Amino acid sequence: MKIFSLLLTFFIFISCGNTKEVLSAKEDDKVVIKNEELEYEIIIIEPGFNSWLATQPTQDFFSQETLEIRNNRWVVEWNSRVLQPQRFNPNLYEMQIDYQPQIDYGKEVNYKLFMYFRYFQQKYQQRLSSQPFVN
């Protein structure tokens, strides 16, 4: 089974492989989204993300195309920052994200990744692109 894992405790990684185990994560700080049909999974572990997400627009508010376009741009910028630890905080940008735009991850996975990027930018006062947020 391919696993699309997004583990966040000040680090991110998305991979195809085995599920990673995270110790010391509280259940209410963890969001798990699975797409069994596509065999991808997204796991987000970040204190406060779950409660923040509950206050945001639902995935029905966005088109899948909008989510995919934004995620692709933000992943490219994220990965660029991972490769420049002397310029960008390596505690925030620890690992690259393996997001492949030619793969249809589905709307729910794209929504969760998109919303995490929004949360990350807001919480850590980062800006992953010069374009304003899509609301």
N, C-alpha and C positions, 0 to 999 in steps of 0.2 A: 504494500500500500504506500502510495506517495503521501508524504506529510508536508503540508504547507504550514510551518510552525512559526509563530511570531511570539517570542518570549520576551517579556519586557520587565525588567527591574533595572532600568538604566542601560539595558542592552537589547539588541534585536538580532534575530537571525531567522531567515526563512530558508527552508531546505527541503529537499526530497530525500527521505531516509526514514530512520526510526524516530518515534516520538521521544522527545527529551523529557526527563523528569526534573521537576523543579521542587526542591525541598523548601521549607519555610515560607511558602506563599499561602496567605489566607484565602479561603474559598471565595469570599466576597470581593477580593481583589483580582479574581481570575475570570476571564471570559473565554469560553471555548466555542468555536463555531466549526462545524464539520460539514463537509459536502461529500457524503459517502459515494454518491454517483460519480463525482469527479475525482474522488480519492485525495482530497486536499483538506487540510485542517489549519485553522488559525487559532493560536493560543495567545492571549494578551494577559500579562500579569503586571499590573501597575497600580499602586495604591491611588485610589480616587478616580480611576478611569471609569469603573462601572457606574458610579453615582453620577459622574459628569455625562456619560453616554445617555443615561436615562432622561436628561434634560435637553437632548439634541433632537433635531428632526429625524424621523424614521427613514429607513432605506427607501421607502416609497417616494420620498421627496426628491430623490436623485435618479437620473437614468444610469444604467450600467455603463454606458459609453462615457458619460461624464466622470464617473468614478474611476474607470480604467485609464482615461487620459490623465487625470490628476495623479493617480497612484504611480503611473509610469514616470511622470516628471519628478515627483517627489522621491521615488526610489533612486532614480539616476543621481539626483542631488545628494541624497543620503549616502549612497555608495561612494560618491566623490569625496564626501567629508570623512568617511571611514578611512580612506586612503591618504588623508592629510592630517594625521594626529598632531602635527606641530602647529597647525592652523586652527583646527576645530577640536573642541573638548573630547578627548578619547573616552571619557566616562559617559558621555552622551551617545557617541557614535562608535560603538565597539565592534560591531560585526556587519558585514554586507548583507543585503537582502537579495535573495534569488527570486526576483519577480520577473517572469517572462511574459511580455505583452502578447505574444502569439497564443498563449494558453488562456482558455476561458475558465477562470476560477469561479465564475458565478457572481451574482450580484451581492449575496450576503458576505462572502469573503472580501470582495472589493470594498464593500461598505465599511466593514470593521477595520480594514487597513486604512482606508481614507479617514475614518473618524479618529483612529489612533494618531495619524499624522497631524490632524487638527489639534488634538489634545496635547500632543508633544510640543507643538509650536507655541501653543498658548501657555502651557505650564512652564516650559523652559525658556521662554522668550526667544525662540529660534524662528527663522524665516527660511523655508526651504525653496521658495521661488519669489520672484518679484511680482507675480500675479496675485491679485486679491483672492481671498477665499470665495468659493462658490457656496452660496447659502440657499 
